[in-house]
Amino acid sequence: MKVSEITKEFKPYRVLEGDYKIWLDKNENPFDIPAEIKEEILEELKNVPFNRYPHITADPLRERIAEFLGFEKENVIVGNGSDELISLILKLFEGDHIVISSPTFGMYDFFAKLEGINLVDVPLDESFKLQNVEDYAENAKSIFICSPNNPTGNTQEREKIISVLETGAPVVLDEAYIEFAESSNVDLVSEYDNLIVLRTFSKAFGLAGIRVGYAVASKEIIDYLHRIKTPFALNSLSMKIAELMLDHYDLIRRNINYIIKERERIYKEFKDYAYPSEANFLLMRLNAYEFLLDRGIVVRKLGGRLDGHIRITIGKKEENDELIKVLNEFLEEDY
């Protein structure tokens, strides 16, 4: 038995586990679904036949998402998390490389390596803005733009995104955190047939455990993606739960507003060390990972260009109060 060299070189993705009191490391929504809505969902799930496959292309959910965004069903594809869709997109287009701008979401690099695709990294500038990615558009399988960007939290300028689209290369605009930002660029799908916008139910909708992502693009691109997508990939339970949460967007919006308010509160407290953010997390120039961990608070430790930085997910007020208290202790001891 011979294992592929690519597989041998891969390191498994791991997260910290243990008995810690506050978890602010995975950009999860701090709010679970309210009990009354969870009961409504459970009642609906009683009617879902477990012995039958789900809709082959998840059309009921596609229709709800399209209605929610103002598109047609044929402009939407859903996946088992947006990670599945990233993997599909890398199989879709011709080309010899993809373009990313680090520091950014690690799954672009992960799937490119898995597919044996060359990766061109055009790093973000000192303000975490896109640089000359257009110079590498020729023969690119895809250009990935994350906005708001993970782990920096900032959005990219609309004019710059349009400039990249004008190259004609396939552009993947990852808007996983867009509900926490002031504006989206999903409307550009109507103008540019080379644009794919990725979204997720994991962040603002608080459904990280359900694993539902989706993409919005031209009808032609969506049709091609469905040709190479495995059938029945999204299970019936996840599909139904996501549908029902779209019916309760007023609750989602309240939670989003709460998180934004808490994000700005923490930012103001540590504005000398934190970067402005339009996501549900903050990037900080503080080498405080171990200090926080020793006191039961888990955040994301970063490396490479962001060595000595931490990324902090916005939690509930009481969690954030404890975070602020401990970070101030760190500053008193180390600064």
C-alpha positions as a Markdown table, in Angstrom:
| # | Residue | x | y | z |
|---|---|---|---|---|
| 1 | Met | 0.0 | 0.0 | 0.0 |
| 2 | Lys | 1.4 | 3.4 | -1.1 |
| 3 | Val | 0.1 | 6.6 | 0.4 |
| 4 | Ser | 0.4 | 9.7 | -1.8 |
| 5 | Glu | 3.2 | 12.1 | -1.0 |
| 6 | Ile | 0.8 | 15.0 | -0.7 |
| 7 | Thr | -1.1 | 13.1 | 2.1 |
| 8 | Lys | 2.2 | 12.3 | 3.8 |
| 9 | Glu | 3.1 | 16.0 | 3.9 |
| 10 | Phe | -0.2 | 17.1 | 5.4 |
| 11 | Lys | -0.5 | 17.9 | 9.1 |
| 12 | Pro | -4.0 | 17.3 | 10.5 |
| 13 | Tyr | -6.0 | 20.4 | 11.5 |
| 14 | Arg | -6.3 | 20.4 | 15.3 |
| 15 | Val | -7.9 | 22.7 | 17.8 |
| 16 | Leu | -7.2 | 23.0 | 21.5 |
| 17 | Glu | -9.3 | 20.8 | 23.8 |
| 18 | Gly | -9.6 | 20.9 | 27.6 |
| 19 | Asp | -11.6 | 22.2 | 30.5 |
| 20 | Tyr | -11.4 | 26.0 | 30.0 |
| 21 | Lys | -14.1 | 28.4 | 31.2 |
| 22 | Ile | -14.2 | 30.8 | 28.2 |
| 23 | Trp | -13.8 | 29.8 | 24.6 |
| 24 | Leu | -13.1 | 32.8 | 22.2 |
| 25 | Asp | -10.9 | 31.1 | 19.6 |
| 26 | Lys | -13.1 | 29.8 | 16.7 |
| 27 | Asn | -15.2 | 32.9 | 15.7 |
| 28 | Glu | -18.4 | 31.1 | 16.9 |
| 29 | Asn | -21.5 | 33.0 | 17.6 |
| 30 | Pro | -21.9 | 33.1 | 21.5 |
| 31 | Phe | -25.7 | 32.6 | 21.2 |
| 32 | Asp | -27.3 | 29.2 | 20.8 |
| 33 | Ile | -30.8 | 29.1 | 19.3 |
| 34 | Pro | -33.4 | 30.2 | 21.9 |
| 35 | Ala | -35.3 | 27.4 | 23.5 |
| 36 | Glu | -38.6 | 28.3 | 21.9 |
| 37 | Ile | -37.1 | 28.3 | 18.4 |
| 38 | Lys | -35.2 | 25.1 | 19.1 |
| 39 | Glu | -38.6 | 23.6 | 20.1 |
| 40 | Glu | -40.1 | 24.8 | 16.8 |
| 41 | Ile | -37.2 | 23.3 | 14.9 |
| 42 | Leu | -37.5 | 19.9 | 16.8 |
| 43 | Glu | -41.2 | 19.8 | 15.9 |
| 44 | Glu | -40.4 | 20.4 | 12.3 |
| 45 | Leu | -37.7 | 17.7 | 12.3 |
| 46 | Lys | -40.2 | 15.1 | 13.5 |
| 47 | Asn | -41.7 | 15.3 | 10.0 |
| 48 | Val | -38.4 | 14.8 | 8.2 |
| 49 | Pro | -38.1 | 11.2 | 7.0 |
| 50 | Phe | -34.8 | 9.8 | 8.1 |
| 51 | Asn | -35.0 | 6.9 | 5.7 |
| 52 | Arg | -35.1 | 9.1 | 2.6 |
| 53 | Tyr | -32.3 | 11.0 | 1.0 |
| 54 | Pro | -32.5 | 14.8 | 1.1 |
| 55 | His | -33.3 | 16.8 | -2.0 |
| 56 | Ile | -30.4 | 16.1 | -4.4 |
| 57 | Thr | -29.5 | 19.8 | -4.8 |
| 58 | Ala | -31.1 | 21.1 | -1.6 |
| 59 | Asp | -33.6 | 23.2 | -3.6 |
| 60 | Pro | -35.9 | 24.1 | -0.7 |
| 61 | Leu | -33.0 | 25.9 | 1.0 |
| 62 | Arg | -31.7 | 27.3 | -2.2 |
| 63 | Glu | -35.1 | 28.9 | -2.9 |
| 64 | Arg | -35.2 | 30.4 | 0.6 |
| 65 | Ile | -31.7 | 31.8 | 0.3 |
| 66 | Ala | -32.4 | 33.3 | -3.1 |
| 67 | Glu | -35.5 | 34.9 | -1.8 |
| 68 | Phe | -33.7 | 36.3 | 1.2 |
| 69 | Leu | -30.9 | 37.8 | -1.0 |
| 70 | Gly | -33.0 | 38.9 | -4.0 |
| 71 | Phe | -31.6 | 36.4 | -6.5 |
| 72 | Glu | -33.1 | 33.4 | -8.2 |
| 73 | Lys | -32.6 | 29.8 | -7.0 |
| 74 | Glu | -30.4 | 29.1 | -10.0 |
| 75 | Asn | -27.9 | 31.7 | -8.7 |
| 76 | Val | -27.4 | 29.7 | -5.4 |
| 77 | Ile | -25.6 | 26.5 | -4.4 |
| 78 | Val | -25.4 | 25.1 | -0.9 |
| 79 | Gly | -22.7 | 23.0 | 0.6 |
| 80 | Asn | -21.7 | 21.0 | 3.7 |
| 81 | Gly | -20.1 | 24.2 | 5.0 |
| 82 | Ser | -18.4 | 26.7 | 2.7 |
| 83 | Asp | -15.3 | 24.5 | 2.9 |
| 84 | Glu | -16.9 | 22.0 | 0.5 |
| 85 | Leu | -17.6 | 24.8 | -1.9 |
| 86 | Ile | -14.0 | 26.0 | -1.9 |
| 87 | Ser | -12.9 | 22.5 | -2.7 |
| 88 | Leu | -15.4 | 22.4 | -5.6 |
| 89 | Ile | -14.4 | 25.8 | -7.0 |
| 90 | Leu | -10.7 | 24.6 | -7.2 |
| 91 | Lys | -11.9 | 21.8 | -9.5 |
| 92 | Leu | -14.0 | 24.0 | -11.7 |
| 93 | Phe | -11.7 | 26.4 | -13.6 |
| 94 | Glu | -8.7 | 26.0 | -15.9 |
| 95 | Gly | -5.4 | 27.5 | -14.8 |
| 96 | Asp | -2.1 | 26.7 | -13.1 |
| 97 | His | -2.4 | 28.6 | -9.8 |
| 98 | Ile | -4.6 | 30.3 | -7.4 |
| 99 | Val | -4.0 | 33.8 | -5.8 |
| 100 | Ile | -4.4 | 34.6 | -2.1 |
| 101 | Ser | -3.4 | 37.5 | 0.0 |
| 102 | Ser | -2.0 | 36.6 | 3.4 |
| 103 | Pro | -2.7 | 36.7 | 6.2 |
| 104 | Thr | -6.0 | 35.2 | 5.4 |
| 105 | Phe | -8.3 | 32.1 | 5.8 |
| 106 | Gly | -6.1 | 29.0 | 5.9 |
| 107 | Met | -8.5 | 26.7 | 4.0 |
| 108 | Tyr | -7.6 | 28.3 | 0.6 |
| 109 | Asp | -4.0 | 27.1 | 1.1 |
| 110 | Phe | -5.2 | 23.8 | 2.5 |
| 111 | Phe | -7.3 | 22.8 | -0.5 |
| 112 | Ala | -4.8 | 24.2 | -3.0 |
| 113 | Lys | -2.1 | 21.9 | -1.6 |
| 114 | Leu | -4.6 | 19.0 | -1.4 |
| 115 | Glu | -5.3 | 19.5 | -5.2 |
| 116 | Gly | -1.6 | 20.0 | -6.0 |
| 117 | Ile | -2.3 | 23.5 | -7.3 |
| 118 | Asn | 0.4 | 26.2 | -7.2 |
| 119 | Leu | -0.3 | 29.0 | -4.9 |
| 120 | Val | 0.7 | 32.6 | -5.5 |
| 121 | Asp | 0.6 | 34.8 | -2.3 |
| 122 | Val | 0.3 | 38.5 | -2.8 |
| 123 | Pro | 0.5 | 39.7 | 0.9 |
| 124 | Leu | -1.8 | 42.3 | 2.2 |
| 125 | Asp | -0.1 | 45.7 | 2.8 |
| 126 | Glu | 0.6 | 47.1 | 6.2 |
| 127 | Ser | -3.1 | 48.2 | 6.5 |
| 128 | Phe | -4.2 | 44.7 | 5.5 |
| 129 | Lys | -5.5 | 46.0 | 2.1 |
| 130 | Leu | -5.1 | 44.2 | -1.2 |
| 131 | Gln | -2.1 | 44.9 | -3.3 |
| 132 | Asn | -1.4 | 44.1 | -7.0 |
| 133 | Val | -3.2 | 40.8 | -7.2 |
| 134 | Glu | -4.3 | 41.8 | -10.7 |
| 135 | Asp | -0.8 | 41.2 | -11.9 |
| 136 | Tyr | -1.2 | 37.5 | -11.3 |
| 137 | Ala | -4.7 | 37.1 | -12.8 |
| 138 | Glu | -3.5 | 35.6 | -16.1 |
| 139 | Asn | -4.1 | 31.8 | -16.1 |
| 140 | Ala | -5.3 | 31.9 | -12.5 |
| 141 | Lys | -7.8 | 29.2 | -11.5 |
| 142 | Ser | -9.2 | 31.6 | -8.9 |
| 143 | Ile | -8.3 | 34.7 | -7.0 |
| 144 | Phe | -9.5 | 34.5 | -3.4 |
| 145 | Ile | -10.5 | 37.7 | -1.6 |
| 146 | Cys | -11.7 | 37.4 | 2.0 |
| 147 | Ser | -13.8 | 40.4 | 3.1 |
| 148 | Pro | -14.1 | 40.9 | 6.0 |
| 149 | Asn | -10.8 | 39.2 | 6.2 |
| 150 | Asn | -10.0 | 36.4 | 8.7 |
| 151 | Pro | -7.9 | 37.0 | 10.8 |
| 152 | Thr | -7.5 | 40.8 | 10.4 |
| 153 | Gly | -11.2 | 41.7 | 10.4 |
| 154 | Asn | -11.1 | 44.5 | 7.8 |
| 155 | Thr | -13.1 | 44.7 | 4.5 |
| 156 | Gln | -11.6 | 45.4 | 1.1 |
| 157 | Glu | -12.6 | 48.4 | -0.9 |
| 158 | Arg | -15.3 | 47.9 | -3.5 |
| 159 | Glu | -13.3 | 49.7 | -6.2 |
| 160 | Lys | -10.4 | 47.3 | -5.7 |
| 161 | Ile | -12.7 | 44.2 | -5.9 |
| 162 | Ile | -14.1 | 45.6 | -9.1 |
| 163 | Ser | -10.6 | 46.1 | -10.4 |
| 164 | Val | -9.7 | 42.5 | -9.8 |
| 165 | Leu | -13.0 | 41.4 | -11.4 |
| 166 | Glu | -12.2 | 43.4 | -14.5 |
| 167 | Thr | -9.2 | 41.1 | -15.2 |
| 168 | Gly | -11.8 | 38.4 | -16.2 |
| 169 | Ala | -10.2 | 35.8 | -13.9 |
| 170 | Pro | -12.5 | 33.8 | -11.6 |
| 171 | Val | -12.8 | 35.7 | -8.3 |
| 172 | Val | -14.0 | 34.1 | -5.1 |
| 173 | Leu | -15.2 | 36.7 | -2.6 |
| 174 | Asp | -15.5 | 35.1 | 0.8 |
| 175 | Glu | -18.1 | 37.0 | 2.8 |
| 176 | Ala | -18.4 | 34.6 | 5.8 |
| 177 | Tyr | -18.5 | 37.5 | 8.2 |
| 178 | Ile | -20.4 | 40.0 | 6.1 |
| 179 | Glu | -23.4 | 40.3 | 8.4 |
| 180 | Phe | -21.1 | 42.0 | 10.9 |
| 181 | Ala | -20.0 | 44.6 | 8.3 |
| 182 | Glu | -21.5 | 47.7 | 6.9 |
| 183 | Ser | -22.0 | 46.5 | 3.4 |
| 184 | Ser | -21.8 | 43.6 | 1.0 |
| 185 | Asn | -20.6 | 43.2 | -2.6 |
| 186 | Val | -22.9 | 40.3 | -3.4 |
| 187 | Asp | -24.8 | 42.6 | -5.8 |
| 188 | Leu | -21.8 | 42.5 | -8.2 |
| 189 | Val | -22.8 | 38.9 | -9.1 |
| 190 | Ser | -25.4 | 40.5 | -11.4 |
| 191 | Glu | -22.7 | 42.4 | -13.2 |
| 192 | Tyr | -19.8 | 40.0 | -13.3 |
| 193 | Asp | -20.1 | 36.4 | -14.4 |
| 194 | Asn | -16.6 | 35.6 | -13.1 |
| 195 | Leu | -17.6 | 36.3 | -9.4 |
| 196 | Ile | -18.5 | 33.7 | -6.8 |
| 197 | Val | -19.6 | 35.0 | -3.4 |
| 198 | Leu | -19.2 | 32.6 | -0.5 |
| 199 | Arg | -21.5 | 32.8 | 2.6 |
| 200 | Thr | -22.1 | 30.7 | 5.7 |
| 201 | Phe | -24.7 | 29.9 | 8.4 |
| 202 | Ser | -21.9 | 29.2 | 10.9 |
| 203 | Lys | -21.2 | 32.8 | 12.1 |
| 204 | Ala | -24.0 | 35.3 | 12.3 |
| 205 | Phe | -26.7 | 32.6 | 12.2 |
| 206 | Gly | -25.1 | 30.7 | 15.1 |
| 207 | Leu | -25.2 | 27.3 | 13.2 |
| 208 | Ala | -21.6 | 26.3 | 13.3 |
| 209 | Gly | -22.6 | 22.8 | 14.4 |
| 210 | Ile | -25.0 | 22.4 | 11.5 |
| 211 | Arg | -22.4 | 22.9 | 8.7 |
| 212 | Val | -24.2 | 24.8 | 6.0 |
| 213 | Gly | -22.5 | 27.2 | 3.6 |
| 214 | Tyr | -23.6 | 28.6 | 0.3 |
| 215 | Ala | -22.4 | 30.4 | -2.8 |
| 216 | Val | -24.0 | 33.0 | -5.1 |
| 217 | Ala | -22.8 | 33.3 | -8.7 |
| 218 | Ser | -24.0 | 33.4 | -12.3 |
| 219 | Lys | -26.4 | 30.6 | -13.3 |
| 220 | Glu | -23.8 | 29.2 | -15.6 |
| 221 | Ile | -21.2 | 28.8 | -12.7 |
| 222 | Ile | -23.8 | 27.3 | -10.4 |
| 223 | Asp | -24.8 | 24.8 | -13.0 |
| 224 | Tyr | -21.2 | 23.7 | -13.5 |
| 225 | Leu | -20.7 | 23.4 | -9.8 |
| 226 | His | -23.7 | 21.2 | -9.5 |
| 227 | Arg | -22.3 | 18.9 | -12.2 |
| 228 | Ile | -19.2 | 18.1 | -10.1 |
| 229 | Lys | -20.8 | 18.3 | -6.6 |
| 230 | Thr | -21.6 | 15.0 | -4.9 |
| 231 | Pro | -25.4 | 14.3 | -4.7 |
| 232 | Phe | -27.2 | 14.5 | -1.4 |
| 233 | Ala | -24.2 | 16.2 | 0.3 |
| 234 | Leu | -26.3 | 18.4 | 2.6 |
| 235 | Asn | -28.3 | 16.3 | 5.0 |
| 236 | Ser | -32.1 | 16.8 | 5.6 |
| 237 | Leu | -31.7 | 18.1 | 9.2 |
| 238 | Ser | -29.2 | 20.8 | 8.4 |
| 239 | Met | -31.2 | 21.9 | 5.4 |
| 240 | Lys | -34.4 | 22.2 | 7.4 |
| 241 | Ile | -32.7 | 24.0 | 10.3 |
| 242 | Ala | -31.1 | 26.6 | 8.0 |
| 243 | Glu | -34.5 | 27.2 | 6.3 |
| 244 | Leu | -36.2 | 27.9 | 9.6 |
| 245 | Met | -33.5 | 30.2 | 10.8 |
| 246 | Leu | -34.0 | 32.4 | 7.8 |
| 247 | Asp | -37.6 | 32.8 | 9.1 |
| 248 | His | -36.2 | 34.2 | 12.3 |
| 249 | Tyr | -33.8 | 36.8 | 10.9 |
| 250 | Asp | -35.1 | 39.4 | 13.3 |
| 251 | Leu | -33.5 | 37.4 | 16.1 |
| 252 | Ile | -30.3 | 36.9 | 14.2 |
| 253 | Arg | -30.2 | 40.7 | 13.6 |
| 254 | Arg | -30.5 | 41.4 | 17.3 |
| 255 | Asn | -27.7 | 39.0 | 18.1 |
| 256 | Ile | -25.5 | 40.6 | 15.4 |
| 257 | Asn | -26.2 | 44.1 | 16.9 |
| 258 | Tyr | -25.2 | 42.8 | 20.3 |
| 259 | Ile | -22.0 | 41.3 | 19.0 |
| 260 | Ile | -21.1 | 44.5 | 17.1 |
| 261 | Lys | -21.7 | 46.6 | 20.2 |
| 262 | Glu | -19.5 | 44.3 | 22.3 |
| 263 | Arg | -16.8 | 44.3 | 19.6 |
| 264 | Glu | -16.7 | 48.1 | 19.7 |
| 265 | Arg | -16.6 | 48.1 | 23.5 |
| 266 | Ile | -13.6 | 45.9 | 23.6 |
| 267 | Tyr | -11.9 | 47.7 | 20.7 |
| 268 | Lys | -12.2 | 51.1 | 22.5 |
| 269 | Glu | -10.8 | 49.5 | 25.7 |
| 270 | Phe | -7.7 | 48.3 | 23.8 |
| 271 | Lys | -7.6 | 50.6 | 20.8 |
| 272 | Asp | -3.8 | 51.0 | 21.3 |
| 273 | Tyr | -3.4 | 47.3 | 20.5 |
| 274 | Ala | -6.4 | 46.3 | 18.5 |
| 275 | Tyr | -7.1 | 46.6 | 14.8 |
| 276 | Pro | -10.5 | 47.9 | 13.7 |
| 277 | Ser | -12.8 | 45.1 | 12.7 |
| 278 | Glu | -16.0 | 44.5 | 10.7 |
| 279 | Ala | -16.2 | 40.8 | 11.8 |
| 280 | Asn | -17.2 | 39.1 | 15.0 |
| 281 | Phe | -13.6 | 39.1 | 16.3 |
| 282 | Leu | -10.7 | 41.4 | 17.0 |
| 283 | Leu | -7.0 | 41.1 | 16.0 |
| 284 | Met | -4.7 | 42.4 | 18.8 |
| 285 | Arg | -1.0 | 43.1 | 18.9 |
| 286 | Leu | -0.6 | 41.4 | 22.3 |
| 287 | Asn | 1.5 | 38.3 | 23.0 |
| 288 | Ala | -1.0 | 37.3 | 25.7 |
| 289 | Tyr | -2.1 | 33.8 | 24.5 |
| 290 | Glu | -0.4 | 31.9 | 27.4 |
| 291 | Phe | -1.4 | 34.5 | 30.0 |
| 292 | Leu | -5.0 | 34.2 | 29.0 |
| 293 | Leu | -4.9 | 30.4 | 28.7 |
| 294 | Asp | -3.5 | 30.1 | 32.2 |
| 295 | Arg | -6.6 | 32.0 | 33.4 |
| 296 | Gly | -9.0 | 29.8 | 31.6 |
| 297 | Ile | -9.6 | 32.0 | 28.5 |
| 298 | Val | -8.9 | 30.4 | 25.1 |
| 299 | Val | -8.2 | 32.7 | 22.1 |
| 300 | Arg | -6.5 | 32.1 | 18.8 |
| 301 | Lys | -2.7 | 32.3 | 18.8 |
| 302 | Leu | -1.3 | 33.5 | 15.4 |
| 303 | Gly | 2.0 | 33.0 | 13.8 |
| 304 | Gly | 4.1 | 34.0 | 10.7 |
| 305 | Arg | 3.7 | 37.6 | 9.9 |
| 306 | Leu | 1.2 | 37.9 | 12.9 |
| 307 | Asp | 3.5 | 36.3 | 15.4 |
| 308 | Gly | 2.9 | 37.8 | 18.8 |
| 309 | His | -0.7 | 38.6 | 17.8 |
| 310 | Ile | -4.0 | 37.0 | 19.1 |
| 311 | Arg | -7.4 | 36.8 | 17.5 |
| 312 | Ile | -10.3 | 37.2 | 20.0 |
| 313 | Thr | -13.8 | 36.1 | 19.2 |
| 314 | Ile | -16.5 | 38.4 | 20.6 |
| 315 | Gly | -18.4 | 36.6 | 23.3 |
| 316 | Lys | -21.3 | 37.4 | 25.6 |
| 317 | Lys | -21.0 | 40.5 | 27.9 |
| 318 | Glu | -19.9 | 38.5 | 31.0 |
| 319 | Glu | -17.3 | 36.6 | 29.0 |
| 320 | Asn | -16.0 | 39.9 | 27.5 |
| 321 | Asp | -15.9 | 41.5 | 31.0 |
| 322 | Glu | -13.6 | 38.7 | 32.2 |
| 323 | Leu | -11.5 | 39.0 | 29.0 |
| 324 | Ile | -11.1 | 42.8 | 29.6 |
| 325 | Lys | -10.2 | 42.3 | 33.2 |
| 326 | Val | -7.5 | 39.6 | 32.4 |
| 327 | Leu | -6.1 | 41.6 | 29.5 |
| 328 | Asn | -5.7 | 44.6 | 31.7 |
| 329 | Glu | -3.9 | 42.5 | 34.2 |
| 330 | Phe | -1.6 | 41.3 | 31.4 |
| 331 | Leu | -0.9 | 44.9 | 30.4 |
| 332 | Glu | -0.1 | 45.9 | 34.0 |
| 333 | Glu | 2.3 | 43.1 | 34.4 |
| 334 | Asp | 4.0 | 43.2 | 31.0 |
| 335 | Tyr | 3.9 | 46.8 | 29.8 |
